[in-house]
Amino acid sequence: MHGVQQGHHYRYIAGSRGAEMPQPSRLVRVDSDVWIVEGPIVSFYGFPYPTRSVIVCLPNGTLWVWSPIPLDDELMTEVSGLGTVAHLVSPNKLHHLGLADWRAAFPAAKLWGMPSTVRKCRDLCFDGVLDDTPPVAWRGTLEHVQFRGSPLLEEMMFLHRPSRTVLLADLSEALSHDFLARHWAPWQRLIAHLWSITEAAPKAPLEVRWSTIRRCEARAAVQRLLAYDPEKVVMAHGVWQRCHGHAFLERTFSWLLPEPPHLMGEEHQ
């Protein structure tokens, strides 16, 4: 039994006298076949980051899980209620910490990762390596756009075609003012603003931007992504975008994209 209130899903549990009491679900619907689930706060070199996973229901009814967060019994029960988990996807070599838990809970699910992830996580048995061509299992539903150009990070960007939703792991970080105030020290907040990884300036980490030496290749990937005219953008870290995804991505990748012609013209007027 499920309920919906103000865009949130509810699950029902038995109260102390046997009555069913609604409890908010951890799964938040992004679109008809797309959900997000918030993970724990993790420390990366001493800096706290929020985490997030995305679950997509494929046309055959099976589930595709992007950047799996740590799994517990409650989440496993909720996810199982959506369908059969068939694919576990790591978008880059930094997003692998939840894979082992999910693989143990759903042993029939196939494990997918970038070449760098497969090399790094030799304890995991990957079923497939992600490349520019989507596997048959999700071809036509999820598009692949590979970000290359930085020796520090290769990432597969995904686009869910039916909802025009882009998935970015570490190529856009949009930490909110509230999150920074609660979890980052004042000196760390200053760094967040200098690095442009806030909700106001949601760019890739500074080291990724500085190390992107094959800029033409990286720029071509972003332009290909923009050509799909995205509406939503879901990131692993920070405030995700419910609308105006194309404009958001132009702002996110402004460090890489050429300046729009109309703005260049305005400078000379």
C-alpha positions as a LaTeX table, in Angstrom:
\begin{tabular}{lrrr}
\hline
Residue & $x$ (\AA) & $y$ (\AA) & $z$ (\AA) \\
\hline
Met1 & 0.00 & 0.00 & 0.00 \\
His2 & 1.47 & 3.35 & $-1.02$ \\
Gly3 & 0.49 & 6.98 & $-0.66$ \\
Val4 & 1.63 & 10.23 & $-2.25$ \\
Gln5 & 1.66 & 13.66 & $-0.64$ \\
Gln6 & 3.22 & 16.81 & $-2.09$ \\
Gly7 & 5.47 & 14.85 & $-4.41$ \\
His8 & 6.77 & 12.49 & $-1.69$ \\
His9 & 6.05 & 8.77 & $-1.49$ \\
Tyr10 & 4.88 & 7.15 & 1.70 \\
Arg11 & 5.11 & 3.62 & 2.97 \\
Tyr12 & 2.83 & 2.30 & 5.69 \\
Ile13 & 3.86 & 0.52 & 8.89 \\
Ala14 & 1.75 & $-0.89$ & 11.69 \\
Gly15 & 1.25 & 1.41 & 14.68 \\
Ser16 & 1.24 & 0.35 & 18.32 \\
Arg17 & $-2.44$ & $-0.65$ & 18.08 \\
Gly18 & $-2.22$ & $-2.27$ & 14.68 \\
Ala19 & $-3.30$ & 0.80 & 12.72 \\
Glu20 & $-1.34$ & 1.62 & 9.57 \\
Met21 & 0.75 & 4.77 & 9.93 \\
Pro22 & 2.26 & 6.52 & 6.92 \\
Gln23 & 6.03 & 6.90 & 6.89 \\
Pro24 & 7.91 & 8.89 & 4.25 \\
Ser25 & 9.73 & 6.71 & 1.76 \\
Arg26 & 13.43 & 7.15 & 1.17 \\
Leu27 & 12.72 & 6.95 & $-2.56$ \\
Val28 & 11.83 & 10.28 & $-4.15$ \\
Arg29 & 10.26 & 10.23 & $-7.60$ \\
Val30 & 11.98 & 12.36 & $-10.22$ \\
Asp31 & 9.81 & 11.16 & $-13.10$ \\
Ser32 & 7.48 & 8.25 & $-13.82$ \\
Asp33 & 10.34 & 5.71 & $-13.99$ \\
Val34 & 13.11 & 7.54 & $-12.14$ \\
Trp35 & 13.75 & 7.79 & $-8.38$ \\
Ile36 & 16.52 & 9.20 & $-6.23$ \\
Val37 & 17.59 & 8.07 & $-2.78$ \\
Glu38 & 19.80 & 10.09 & $-0.48$ \\
Gly39 & 22.84 & 8.40 & 1.03 \\
Pro40 & 25.04 & 9.17 & 4.01 \\
Ile41 & 27.44 & 12.08 & 4.30 \\
Val42 & 30.94 & 10.89 & 3.41 \\
Ser43 & 34.33 & 12.44 & 4.05 \\
Phe44 & 36.60 & 13.07 & 1.08 \\
Tyr45 & 40.02 & 14.22 & 2.28 \\
Gly46 & 38.36 & 15.68 & 5.36 \\
Phe47 & 35.57 & 17.50 & 3.49 \\
Pro48 & 32.00 & 16.21 & 4.07 \\
Tyr49 & 29.87 & 15.52 & 1.00 \\
Pro50 & 26.23 & 14.43 & 0.61 \\
Thr51 & 25.64 & 11.37 & $-1.56$ \\
Arg52 & 22.83 & 10.24 & $-3.79$ \\
Ser53 & 21.85 & 7.26 & $-5.94$ \\
Val54 & 19.43 & 7.06 & $-8.86$ \\
Ile55 & 17.14 & 4.16 & $-9.71$ \\
Val56 & 15.60 & 3.78 & $-13.17$ \\
Cys57 & 12.88 & 1.33 & $-14.13$ \\
Leu58 & 13.68 & 0.01 & $-17.61$ \\
Pro59 & 10.93 & $-0.79$ & $-20.15$ \\
Asn60 & 11.06 & $-4.51$ & $-19.24$ \\
Gly61 & 10.34 & $-3.67$ & $-15.58$ \\
Thr62 & 13.82 & $-4.36$ & $-14.22$ \\
Leu63 & 15.82 & $-1.80$ & $-12.27$ \\
Trp64 & 19.02 & 0.04 & $-13.20$ \\
Val65 & 20.87 & 1.50 & $-10.21$ \\
Trp66 & 23.36 & 4.36 & $-10.67$ \\
Ser67 & 26.09 & 5.07 & $-8.11$ \\
Pro68 & 24.70 & 2.72 & $-5.43$ \\
Ile69 & 24.83 & 4.15 & $-1.91$ \\
Pro70 & 25.38 & 1.88 & 1.13 \\
Leu71 & 22.53 & $-0.59$ & 1.37 \\
Asp72 & 20.53 & $-1.43$ & 4.49 \\
Asp73 & 17.52 & $-3.69$ & 5.04 \\
Glu74 & 15.00 & $-0.85$ & 4.87 \\
Leu75 & 16.29 & 0.43 & 1.54 \\
Met76 & 16.58 & $-3.10$ & 0.15 \\
Thr77 & 12.91 & $-3.71$ & 0.96 \\
Glu78 & 11.80 & $-0.46$ & $-0.68$ \\
Val79 & 13.86 & $-1.03$ & $-3.81$ \\
Ser80 & 12.64 & $-4.62$ & $-4.12$ \\
Gly81 & 9.10 & $-3.25$ & $-4.10$ \\
Leu82 & 9.84 & $-1.38$ & $-7.32$ \\
Gly83 & 11.07 & $-4.40$ & $-9.26$ \\
Thr84 & 14.01 & $-6.71$ & $-9.83$ \\
Val85 & 17.45 & $-5.09$ & $-9.59$ \\
Ala86 & 19.20 & $-6.06$ & $-12.82$ \\
His87 & 22.06 & $-3.58$ & $-13.25$ \\
Leu88 & 24.45 & $-1.85$ & $-10.85$ \\
Val89 & 26.35 & 1.02 & $-12.47$ \\
Ser90 & 29.45 & 2.87 & $-11.28$ \\
Pro91 & 29.85 & 6.10 & $-13.33$ \\
Asn92 & 33.49 & 6.69 & $-12.34$ \\
Lys93 & 36.27 & 5.21 & $-10.21$ \\
Leu94 & 35.24 & 7.20 & $-7.11$ \\
His95 & 31.68 & 5.82 & $-7.02$ \\
His96 & 32.14 & 2.20 & $-6.07$ \\
Leu97 & 31.73 & 2.02 & $-2.29$ \\
Gly98 & 28.18 & 0.60 & $-2.35$ \\
Leu99 & 28.69 & $-1.93$ & $-5.12$ \\
Ala100 & 29.71 & $-4.89$ & $-2.94$ \\
Asp101 & 26.66 & $-4.54$ & $-0.65$ \\
Trp102 & 24.25 & $-4.36$ & $-3.56$ \\
Arg103 & 25.92 & $-7.24$ & $-5.38$ \\
Ala104 & 25.62 & $-9.40$ & $-2.25$ \\
Ala105 & 21.93 & $-8.49$ & $-1.83$ \\
Phe106 & 21.11 & $-8.87$ & $-5.52$ \\
Pro107 & 23.54 & $-11.53$ & $-6.83$ \\
Ala108 & 21.79 & $-11.83$ & $-10.20$ \\
Ala109 & 22.38 & $-8.14$ & $-10.97$ \\
Lys110 & 25.08 & $-7.29$ & $-13.49$ \\
Leu111 & 27.91 & $-5.00$ & $-12.45$ \\
Trp112 & 29.06 & $-2.24$ & $-14.81$ \\
Gly113 & 31.91 & 0.24 & $-14.53$ \\
Met114 & 34.34 & 2.45 & $-16.37$ \\
Pro115 & 37.72 & 0.92 & $-17.35$ \\
Ser116 & 39.42 & 2.84 & $-14.53$ \\
Thr117 & 36.89 & 1.47 & $-12.02$ \\
Val118 & 37.42 & $-2.10$ & $-13.19$ \\
Arg119 & 41.19 & $-1.68$ & $-12.81$ \\
Lys120 & 40.81 & $-0.13$ & $-9.35$ \\
Cys121 & 38.25 & $-2.56$ & $-7.89$ \\
Arg122 & 39.86 & $-5.90$ & $-8.64$ \\
Asp123 & 37.95 & $-7.51$ & $-5.77$ \\
Leu124 & 34.68 & $-7.03$ & $-7.67$ \\
Cys125 & 33.69 & $-9.17$ & $-10.62$ \\
Phe126 & 32.39 & $-6.79$ & $-13.29$ \\
Asp127 & 30.08 & $-8.13$ & $-15.97$ \\
Gly128 & 30.65 & $-5.31$ & $-18.42$ \\
Val129 & 32.74 & $-2.22$ & $-19.13$ \\
Leu130 & 30.99 & 1.04 & $-20.00$ \\
Asp131 & 31.83 & 2.67 & $-23.32$ \\
Asp132 & 30.21 & 5.06 & $-25.78$ \\
Thr133 & 27.63 & 2.48 & $-26.91$ \\
Pro134 & 24.88 & 1.61 & $-24.39$ \\
Pro135 & 24.35 & $-2.12$ & $-23.80$ \\
Val136 & 21.30 & $-3.67$ & $-25.40$ \\
Ala137 & 19.69 & $-3.95$ & $-21.94$ \\
Trp138 & 19.09 & $-0.18$ & $-21.76$ \\
Arg139 & 19.72 & 1.01 & $-25.30$ \\
Gly140 & 17.09 & 3.55 & $-26.33$ \\
Thr141 & 16.30 & 4.41 & $-22.69$ \\
Leu142 & 19.65 & 5.63 & $-21.39$ \\
Glu143 & 22.26 & 7.36 & $-23.52$ \\
His144 & 26.00 & 7.33 & $-22.80$ \\
Val145 & 28.20 & 10.42 & $-23.14$ \\
Gln146 & 31.75 & 9.81 & $-21.97$ \\
Phe147 & 33.70 & 12.66 & $-20.42$ \\
Arg148 & 37.37 & 12.37 & $-21.28$ \\
Gly149 & 40.10 & 14.93 & $-21.14$ \\
Ser150 & 41.36 & 14.79 & $-17.55$ \\
Pro151 & 43.87 & 12.17 & $-16.37$ \\
Leu152 & 42.29 & 12.48 & $-12.91$ \\
Leu153 & 38.73 & 11.60 & $-13.89$ \\
Glu154 & 36.93 & 9.77 & $-16.61$ \\
Glu155 & 33.18 & 9.66 & $-16.14$ \\
Met156 & 30.21 & 8.30 & $-18.01$ \\
Met157 & 27.47 & 10.90 & $-18.15$ \\
Phe158 & 24.01 & 9.42 & $-18.66$ \\
Leu159 & 20.81 & 10.80 & $-20.12$ \\
His160 & 17.44 & 9.17 & $-19.43$ \\
Arg161 & 15.69 & 9.84 & $-22.71$ \\
Pro162 & 12.00 & 9.60 & $-21.65$ \\
Ser163 & 12.42 & 12.19 & $-18.89$ \\
Arg164 & 15.37 & 14.10 & $-20.41$ \\
Thr165 & 17.24 & 13.66 & $-17.13$ \\
Val166 & 21.03 & 13.91 & $-17.02$ \\
Leu167 & 23.04 & 12.06 & $-14.36$ \\
Leu168 & 26.37 & 13.55 & $-13.24$ \\
Ala169 & 28.54 & 11.99 & $-10.55$ \\
Asp170 & 31.46 & 14.37 & $-9.99$ \\
Leu171 & 31.27 & 16.77 & $-12.93$ \\
Ser172 & 28.94 & 19.11 & $-11.06$ \\
Glu173 & 28.87 & 19.66 & $-7.31$ \\
Ala174 & 26.19 & 22.02 & $-5.98$ \\
Leu175 & 26.53 & 22.14 & $-2.21$ \\
Ser176 & 23.76 & 24.21 & $-0.64$ \\
His177 & 24.30 & 27.09 & 1.76 \\
Asp178 & 22.50 & 25.11 & 4.47 \\
Phe179 & 24.65 & 22.01 & 3.98 \\
Leu180 & 27.86 & 24.04 & 4.07 \\
Ala181 & 26.73 & 25.91 & 7.20 \\
Arg182 & 25.97 & 22.65 & 9.01 \\
His183 & 28.87 & 20.47 & 7.89 \\
Trp184 & 31.78 & 22.64 & 6.69 \\
Ala185 & 33.96 & 24.80 & 8.91 \\
Pro186 & 34.18 & 28.51 & 8.00 \\
Trp187 & 37.57 & 28.06 & 6.32 \\
Gln188 & 36.19 & 25.10 & 4.35 \\
Arg189 & 33.21 & 27.18 & 3.18 \\
Leu190 & 35.61 & 29.76 & 1.80 \\
Ile191 & 37.32 & 26.99 & $-0.16$ \\
Ala192 & 33.95 & 25.76 & $-1.48$ \\
His193 & 33.25 & 29.20 & $-2.91$ \\
Leu194 & 36.76 & 29.52 & $-4.33$ \\
Trp195 & 36.45 & 26.09 & $-5.90$ \\
Ser196 & 32.98 & 26.91 & $-7.35$ \\
Ile197 & 31.28 & 23.79 & $-5.99$ \\
Thr198 & 28.26 & 25.53 & $-4.45$ \\
Glu199 & 24.62 & 25.78 & $-5.47$ \\
Ala200 & 25.41 & 29.27 & $-6.81$ \\
Ala201 & 28.38 & 28.01 & $-8.85$ \\
Pro202 & 27.87 & 24.27 & $-9.46$ \\
Lys203 & 31.00 & 23.31 & $-11.35$ \\
Ala204 & 33.31 & 20.31 & $-11.40$ \\
Pro205 & 36.00 & 20.17 & $-8.71$ \\
Leu206 & 38.87 & 22.54 & $-9.33$ \\
Glu207 & 41.42 & 19.76 & $-9.85$ \\
Val208 & 39.28 & 18.27 & $-12.61$ \\
Arg209 & 38.94 & 21.61 & $-14.36$ \\
Trp210 & 42.65 & 22.36 & $-14.10$ \\
Ser211 & 43.66 & 18.88 & $-15.28$ \\
Thr212 & 41.35 & 18.75 & $-18.31$ \\
Ile213 & 44.09 & 19.05 & $-20.92$ \\
Arg214 & 42.18 & 17.48 & $-23.82$ \\
Arg215 & 39.66 & 20.27 & $-23.80$ \\
Cys216 & 38.37 & 19.82 & $-27.34$ \\
Glu217 & 37.43 & 16.22 & $-26.58$ \\
Ala218 & 35.77 & 17.19 & $-23.31$ \\
Arg219 & 33.94 & 20.10 & $-24.93$ \\
Ala220 & 32.59 & 17.84 & $-27.68$ \\
Ala221 & 31.15 & 15.48 & $-25.05$ \\
Val222 & 29.36 & 18.32 & $-23.25$ \\
Gln223 & 27.98 & 19.68 & $-26.52$ \\
Arg224 & 26.67 & 16.24 & $-27.39$ \\
Leu225 & 24.95 & 16.09 & $-24.02$ \\
Leu226 & 23.41 & 19.53 & $-24.53$ \\
Ala227 & 22.09 & 18.45 & $-27.93$ \\
Tyr228 & 19.61 & 16.18 & $-26.12$ \\
Asp229 & 18.06 & 19.34 & $-24.60$ \\
Pro230 & 18.00 & 18.05 & $-21.00$ \\
Glu231 & 15.23 & 19.16 & $-18.67$ \\
Lys232 & 16.45 & 17.74 & $-15.33$ \\
Val233 & 19.94 & 17.22 & $-13.91$ \\
Val234 & 20.61 & 14.90 & $-10.98$ \\
Met235 & 24.03 & 15.00 & $-9.36$ \\
Ala236 & 25.53 & 12.73 & $-6.74$ \\
His237 & 26.55 & 15.69 & $-4.59$ \\
Gly238 & 24.35 & 18.67 & $-3.93$ \\
Val239 & 21.10 & 20.28 & $-5.05$ \\
Trp240 & 19.66 & 18.62 & $-8.14$ \\
Gln241 & 17.77 & 20.47 & $-10.86$ \\
Arg242 & 14.09 & 19.78 & $-11.51$ \\
Cys243 & 13.86 & 21.99 & $-14.61$ \\
His244 & 15.85 & 24.19 & $-17.01$ \\
Gly245 & 18.51 & 21.50 & $-17.25$ \\
His246 & 20.01 & 22.82 & $-20.49$ \\
Ala247 & 20.70 & 26.24 & $-18.99$ \\
Phe248 & 22.03 & 24.65 & $-15.80$ \\
Leu249 & 24.52 & 22.52 & $-17.76$ \\
Glu250 & 25.68 & 25.53 & $-19.76$ \\
Arg251 & 26.43 & 27.27 & $-16.46$ \\
Thr252 & 28.05 & 24.17 & $-14.98$ \\
Phe253 & 30.37 & 23.70 & $-17.94$ \\
Ser254 & 30.97 & 27.39 & $-18.64$ \\
Trp255 & 34.64 & 26.79 & $-17.81$ \\
Leu256 & 34.84 & 24.49 & $-20.81$ \\
Leu257 & 32.32 & 25.79 & $-23.33$ \\
Pro258 & 33.05 & 28.70 & $-25.67$ \\
Glu259 & 31.29 & 31.95 & $-24.84$ \\
Pro260 & 27.91 & 32.28 & $-26.61$ \\
Pro261 & 28.18 & 34.45 & $-29.74$ \\
His262 & 25.54 & 36.95 & $-28.58$ \\
Leu263 & 27.47 & 37.61 & $-25.36$ \\
Met264 & 30.74 & 38.05 & $-27.23$ \\
Gly265 & 29.03 & 40.60 & $-29.45$ \\
Glu266 & 27.72 & 42.52 & $-26.46$ \\
Glu267 & 31.25 & 43.01 & $-25.12$ \\
His268 & 32.21 & 44.97 & $-28.23$ \\
Gln269 & 29.16 & 47.21 & $-28.34$ \\
\hline
\end{tabular}
